[in-house]
Amino acid sequence: MLHVFFETETHISELIVNQPYFAPYRYVSFMVMDIKQELPEPVFCYYDNDLCTASDIINKLNAGIEATLL
């Protein structure tokens, strides 16, 4: 299992790579929250599924990283 938090001045992100017994994702979960607001809100959320290819997952991970760095 990999569980990583990223934090910038404006965003926090959580990346989980796991083979869960029960979860809304197959292997990868990536959430980015905007913390500039009084109430943090999600700006990016990704859960992979059985139809996702490795390329799909990599593209979504890149999009999540970009969202974190904005």
C-alpha angles and dihedrals in degrees: 000000000000119000116175133173122202122193133189129168090270107026143038123201136192123201120189124184110182145125098241125195090223126004140122090258137058102222110328133057122174124178127178121191127194107227097180089090126076088244110039114232133193116257097174133021128172133177119175123221140191092282096055119107124211088255091053091052093047091050091051092047089053090049090050092050090050090050089051093052098048 
